[in-house]
Amino acid sequence: VRTTQHHSRRSHILPLLTCPLGAKCKEDEWQHYRDFLHDQSVWEKARATRKLEAMRIEKDMKLLGPQSLRGGFRCNFGPCEGDHWARTCFQKMLNREKYMAGEWVAFYHSYSVIHLLYELQAILAAAAYGLPFSFGPLPRLLGSQFSTVKTADDLLAYFKKIASSMQDHHPGFRALAICANMNIFVGCEAKPVDCFLGGYSCTDVDFTSVLKKVMTTAGIPSGEADTLTPQIVSLAEKHNVDCRTFGGRGLDSNRTGQMLQIMIKRKHVDKMVYAAHPYGVPDNTRMPISRYSYNAGVKCQEQVRILAHPGYFINPRKVRLYCYSADPWCHKSRLSFRKSLLNLIKPHLKKGESHMATVVGITQ
């Protein structure tokens, strides 16, 4: 009698449970209930298989070594061959590639005149989310631009709509994505070793207006943003930041280049990156990027376009950013510049509800 009552107590629950094989319990409910609790072998095997596959890939990637040297590539520093500081930076990049090869894929974004904007956006994100000062430069901050473009597939669809006009030079595309390379030493255009000293940037944008727009979106009143702009430029000049496109002066040394090493977790790469030819034209032979990057013997090279969604870039579980300046003094004074920049703009960031506008402006 006890067994019958116990069995009937379970009977109204069992039909709602789905067994590991996908069939509902109908024939021997009690026996299947015991198996369901004590022998979830199919689920356990599936979970173990996924974990073993991830461990295998991680081990293989570590054995392959730095991403930029796979497939027989060698260190060819080109115009940086005799530059001790540049070689030191590239060696750090290679060491990080090797150390993080198991779970991360490396990408390289070269820039110069937009450096000040990237740093300001990083400071605003740090103020809103409590990020450390060592947090890397942030390429995009205005999250409202990504309301309809949230994955690399969405970015590809958007590119096809505007491909007949300006390709990746289209203002809408620029607001969403950045150009990057998969290899330090190789590339059909804008190789990192060639661009490191002088940088690579498009100058047909009114960056001063963009700077003010970022500040107003972060909750700084428009009038105060106009007053802050020359003060920010003056502060940046003192820390050897190239400010030509913001109405300031350039560097005497002409070492204006900046290199952003973007490490993306392999399981998130395909959500954020698509392989590209120059001008952003998709390269289907190298997609998906995650599989292309871990095939043994493949020479990881050429360009990609990365969806620069700030929600991805501020999450260290998905993306990690490391910056290198061609000018040694600019590189070493980065943290000092950021602290001074935060002290300058912090009094203008409103508190309470207005501070929430800062967060909303970043995450929408």
C-alpha positions in Angstrom: 0.0 0.0 0.0 2.8 2.4 0.9 4.5 1.7 -2.4 1.3 2.4 -4.3 0.7 5.6 -2.5 4.3 6.6 -3.1 4.0 5.8 -6.8 0.7 7.7 -7.1 2.3 10.7 -5.5 4.9 10.8 -8.2 2.6 9.9 -11.1 1.2 13.5 -11.5 4.8 14.8 -11.8 6.4 12.2 -14.0 4.5 12.9 -17.2 5.8 16.5 -17.0 9.4 15.3 -16.9 11.2 14.6 -20.1 13.8 11.7 -19.9 17.3 12.2 -21.2 16.4 10.3 -24.4 13.7 12.7 -25.2 10.6 10.4 -24.6 8.1 11.0 -21.8 7.7 8.5 -19.0 4.7 6.3 -19.8 5.5 2.6 -19.4 7.4 2.0 -16.2 7.2 5.3 -14.4 8.8 4.3 -11.1 11.7 2.6 -12.7 12.2 5.5 -15.0 12.0 8.0 -12.1 14.9 6.1 -10.4 16.9 6.2 -13.7 16.1 9.8 -14.1 17.6 10.7 -10.7 20.5 8.3 -10.6 21.5 7.7 -14.2 21.4 11.0 -16.2 24.1 9.5 -18.4 23.1 11.2 -21.7 23.2 14.7 -20.2 26.4 14.0 -18.3 28.1 12.6 -21.4 27.0 15.6 -23.5 28.3 18.0 -20.9 31.6 16.0 -20.5 31.9 15.9 -24.3 31.6 19.7 -24.6 34.1 20.2 -21.8 36.6 17.8 -23.3 36.3 19.4 -26.7 36.9 22.8 -25.2 39.9 21.4 -23.3 41.3 19.8 -26.5 41.0 23.1 -28.5 42.7 25.0 -25.6 45.5 22.5 -25.5 46.0 22.5 -29.3 46.1 26.4 -29.3 48.7 26.5 -26.6 50.8 24.0 -28.6 50.5 26.1 -31.7 51.9 29.1 -29.9 51.5 32.8 -30.7 48.8 33.4 -33.3 50.9 35.8 -35.4 53.6 33.1 -35.8 51.5 30.1 -36.8 51.8 28.5 -40.2 55.5 29.3 -40.5 55.5 33.1 -40.2 58.5 34.8 -38.7 59.1 38.0 -36.8 59.6 40.6 -39.5 59.4 44.0 -37.9 59.7 46.0 -41.1 60.1 49.7 -40.5 60.3 49.0 -36.7 63.3 46.7 -37.1 65.8 49.1 -35.5 63.4 50.7 -33.0 64.0 49.2 -29.6 60.7 50.5 -28.0 58.6 49.2 -30.9 60.2 45.8 -30.7 59.6 45.7 -27.0 55.9 46.4 -27.5 55.6 43.8 -30.2 57.3 41.2 -28.0 54.8 41.9 -25.3 52.0 41.4 -27.8 53.5 38.0 -28.9 53.9 37.0 -25.2 50.3 37.8 -24.5 49.2 35.9 -27.7 51.1 32.8 -26.4 49.8 33.1 -22.8 46.2 33.5 -23.8 46.2 31.3 -26.9 44.1 28.6 -25.3 40.8 30.5 -25.1 41.3 33.8 -26.8 41.7 35.1 -30.4 43.9 38.2 -31.0 43.1 41.1 -33.2 45.0 44.4 -33.8 43.4 47.8 -34.3 45.7 50.7 -35.4 44.8 54.3 -34.9 46.3 57.7 -34.1 44.4 61.0 -34.1 41.3 59.5 -32.5 43.3 58.5 -29.4 41.9 61.3 -27.2 38.3 60.2 -28.0 39.0 56.6 -27.1 40.6 57.6 -23.8 37.7 59.9 -22.9 35.1 57.1 -23.7 37.1 54.7 -21.5 37.1 57.2 -18.6 33.3 57.7 -18.9 32.7 54.0 -19.0 35.0 53.5 -15.9 33.1 56.2 -14.0 29.7 54.6 -14.8 30.7 51.0 -14.1 33.6 51.2 -11.6 36.2 49.9 -14.1 39.9 50.1 -13.2 42.1 52.8 -14.6 44.0 50.2 -16.5 41.0 49.4 -18.6 41.9 49.7 -22.3 40.8 52.5 -24.6 37.1 52.1 -25.7 36.5 52.5 -29.4 32.7 53.1 -29.1 30.6 54.3 -26.2 27.2 55.4 -27.5 25.2 52.2 -27.0 22.0 53.6 -28.7 23.7 53.2 -32.0 23.6 49.4 -31.6 19.8 49.1 -31.0 19.3 47.1 -34.2 22.8 45.8 -34.8 23.8 43.5 -31.9 25.8 40.7 -33.7 28.2 40.2 -36.5 25.4 38.8 -38.6 23.4 42.0 -38.1 26.5 44.0 -39.1 26.9 42.0 -42.3 23.3 42.6 -43.2 23.8 46.3 -42.6 26.9 46.3 -44.7 25.0 44.7 -47.6 22.5 47.5 -47.4 25.1 50.3 -47.7 27.8 48.4 -49.8 26.9 50.2 -53.0 27.5 53.6 -51.4 30.7 54.0 -49.3 31.3 50.5 -48.0 32.9 50.5 -44.6 33.6 54.3 -45.0 29.8 54.9 -44.6 29.2 57.0 -41.4 26.6 54.5 -40.1 29.0 51.6 -40.5 31.9 53.5 -38.9 29.7 54.1 -35.8 29.2 50.4 -35.4 32.5 48.7 -36.3 36.3 49.0 -36.3 38.8 47.5 -38.7 41.4 45.1 -37.3 44.1 42.6 -38.4 44.7 39.0 -37.1 48.4 39.2 -37.5 51.1 41.6 -36.4 53.4 41.0 -39.3 51.2 40.2 -42.3 48.3 41.9 -44.1 47.3 43.2 -47.5 46.6 46.6 -46.1 47.6 48.6 -43.0 49.8 45.9 -41.4 50.3 46.6 -37.7 54.1 46.7 -38.0 53.8 49.3 -40.8 51.3 51.4 -38.9 52.7 51.2 -35.4 54.9 54.3 -35.5 52.6 56.7 -37.4 49.2 55.1 -36.7 46.3 54.8 -39.1 43.2 57.0 -39.0 40.6 58.6 -41.3 40.6 62.3 -40.9 37.3 63.2 -42.7 35.3 63.2 -39.5 34.6 66.2 -37.2 36.1 64.6 -34.1 35.5 67.7 -31.9 31.8 67.4 -32.5 31.9 63.7 -31.7 33.8 64.5 -28.5 31.1 66.9 -27.4 28.4 64.5 -28.3 29.9 61.8 -26.1 30.1 64.1 -23.2 26.5 65.3 -23.5 25.3 61.7 -23.8 27.2 61.0 -20.6 25.1 63.6 -18.8 27.3 66.7 -19.1 25.3 69.8 -20.1 26.0 71.1 -23.6 27.3 74.4 -22.4 29.7 72.7 -20.0 30.8 70.3 -22.7 31.8 73.3 -24.9 33.9 74.7 -22.0 35.5 71.4 -21.2 36.6 70.6 -24.7 39.6 73.0 -24.9 40.6 72.1 -21.3 40.6 68.4 -22.2 42.7 69.1 -25.3 45.2 71.2 -23.3 45.5 68.4 -20.7 46.0 65.8 -23.4 48.8 67.9 -25.0 50.7 67.9 -21.6 50.7 64.1 -21.7 52.0 63.9 -25.3 48.7 63.0 -26.9 48.3 63.9 -30.6 45.5 66.5 -30.6 45.6 67.8 -34.2 42.1 66.8 -35.1 40.7 68.4 -31.9 42.2 71.9 -32.6 45.4 71.2 -30.6 48.9 70.5 -31.6 50.6 67.4 -32.9 53.6 65.6 -31.5 57.1 66.8 -32.3 58.4 63.3 -32.7 55.7 62.2 -35.2 55.4 59.0 -33.1 51.6 59.3 -33.1 50.7 55.6 -33.6 48.6 53.6 -31.1 47.9 49.9 -31.2 45.0 48.2 -29.5 45.4 44.5 -28.9 41.9 43.1 -28.7 41.6 39.6 -27.2 38.2 38.1 -27.7 37.0 34.9 -26.0 36.9 32.2 -28.7 33.2 31.3 -28.0 32.2 34.9 -28.5 34.3 35.6 -31.6 31.6 34.7 -34.2 29.1 37.0 -32.5 31.4 40.0 -32.8 33.7 39.5 -35.8 33.4 38.7 -39.5 36.4 38.2 -41.9 36.8 40.9 -44.5 38.7 42.1 -47.5 39.7 45.8 -47.7 36.8 48.2 -47.4 34.8 45.7 -45.3 33.8 43.3 -48.1 33.0 39.9 -46.5 35.6 37.1 -47.0 33.5 33.9 -46.8 36.6 31.7 -47.2 37.7 32.6 -43.6 34.4 32.3 -41.8 33.5 31.4 -39.2 36.5 33.1 -37.6 36.4 30.8 -34.6 37.0 27.7 -36.7 39.5 29.5 -39.0 41.6 30.6 -36.1 42.1 27.2 -34.6 42.8 25.0 -37.7 46.3 23.6 -37.3 48.7 25.0 -39.9 46.4 27.9 -40.9 48.2 31.2 -41.3 46.0 33.6 -39.3 46.2 36.8 -41.3 44.3 39.5 -43.2 41.5 41.9 -42.0 38.4 41.6 -40.0 35.6 43.9 -39.0 34.7 43.9 -35.3 31.3 44.9 -33.9 32.5 47.5 -31.3 29.4 47.1 -29.1 30.4 48.7 -25.7 28.4 46.0 -23.9 30.9 43.5 -25.2 34.0 45.6 -24.8 33.5 46.5 -21.1 32.9 42.8 -20.2 36.3 41.2 -19.3 34.8 37.7 -19.7 34.3 38.4 -23.4 36.9 41.0 -24.4 40.2 42.2 -23.0 42.0 45.3 -24.3 45.7 46.2 -24.2 47.1 49.4 -25.6 50.6 50.3 -26.8 51.8 53.7 -27.8 54.5 54.3 -30.3 55.7 57.2 -28.1 57.2 55.7 -24.9 56.4 58.8 -22.7 52.8 58.8 -23.9 52.6 55.0 -23.1 54.0 55.4 -19.6 51.9 58.4 -18.7 48.6 56.9 -19.7 47.4 56.2 -16.2 48.4 59.6 -15.0 46.6 61.2 -17.9 43.4 59.2 -17.1 43.4 60.2 -13.5 43.8 63.9 -14.4 41.1 63.5 -17.1 38.7 62.0 -14.6 39.4 64.7 -12.0 38.6 67.3 -14.7 35.3 65.9 -15.9 34.0 64.3 -12.7 32.6 67.6 -11.2 30.5 68.0 -14.4 29.0 64.5 -14.2 25.7 65.0 -12.5 24.6 62.7 -9.6 21.4 60.9 -8.8 19.0 60.7 -11.8 21.4 62.5 -14.1 24.1 60.0 -13.2 21.7 57.2 -14.3 21.6 59.0 -17.6 25.3 58.3 -18.0 24.7 54.6 -17.6 21.6 54.6 -19.9 23.5 56.6 -22.5 26.2 53.9 -22.5 24.0 50.8 -22.4 20.9 51.6 -24.5 
